[in-house]
């Protein structure tokens, strides 16, 4: 089955403008895995989770169904990138201590992926999946982005993306779940970086394909007025929700 490719077109920008996950998240995953030998990152995208995992695991295999994403992934010592779907990783059975999925579970065929995770994980191996919600910068800026998300590009979100709204708690997760602390991503961004981030959204790209113009341009002036100096950096935060469980 051909995978739904919503990101290859903007793979280079995805690598530039997506926020980074906190080190504490990967420390938590490692602490709850049976060993630190092998980790698999599925739908790795630009490799940001893979690069975080390699701080705690001896070997990391990072797979993505998009060849363009793999071509733009961050190089990392002890990270091996492969083009493969999450539902058919090509790895040996019982070969991984942990499997991670960062902001991508909603794109998967759940039953097939969970069967593959059970096959690839070692006994007591950990599956950790996480997602993040709307960026938080300031009430005024947040309101502009929310309007952009819900109204301007709202009709262009793929159906699967709506599963992110309930923070994955409405999704099946047939593993023995463990509790987790709260995590968040944070970055100090310029206005240009925020605009670049909004252009990586799948709905933004679908809007451009359908209409021939960039919807981010339509809110750029409003964001600039709310931002202040164009050279100013502001703190951006994304709360993370993680579900983790063992085989």
C-alpha angles and dihedrals in degrees: 000000000000112000122236104254111204099152114042092088092060098031095125093050090044089060091049103043110031115106122247125248119240121260090231089066092060092043088056092050092049093047091056098044122095093237142355099236107099135013129179122208112198123206086008095178106183092357099250093137091044091054089050093049094052089067088069107024129063094224131019125191113196120194135185132171089224115083089195091058092050091049089055097042121124112262113237137176109254093011115119116194121205135175105238138122119253090241092060109029097166091225125135120265116268091008104124134069093197140014121199134193117189117198092327111086091100090066094056132096093243104208093046093046095047090050089052091048091053090049096049100040122087119235107292088012115157129239112197122183126175143177137186134218135217118328115254119214109136133333093256096046092042091054092053092050092046091052089049091049098045104032114018100041096011095105090053099059112114111245092248091060090068088070089072091067096076089046093247093294091117091056124093113259110175098186135100098269124217128200120258137194123244117273135185138184119230135186140168105232139181120224089256091058092050091051090049090051092052089052091058092063113112090227091054091054092047090051090052092049092050100041107025095232136088113252091200088070088061093063099032094097093048090050092047091054091049093044101057119208112026089225094052119109119217131195113252122193133191119189111223126217116200131189115193131178142161131237 
